[in-house]
Amino acid sequence: MASSSKIDDSEITATNNLFSAVVTLTSPPLPT
């Protein structure tokens, strides 16, 4: 389970980075 957790963390990080890039490119910046 430990190694699969590491893989999941890497996939989640990559997915989050891709999602953030897509949102940044396709959406106007939103105030936080």
Helices and strands as residue ranges (DSSP letters): H 2-26
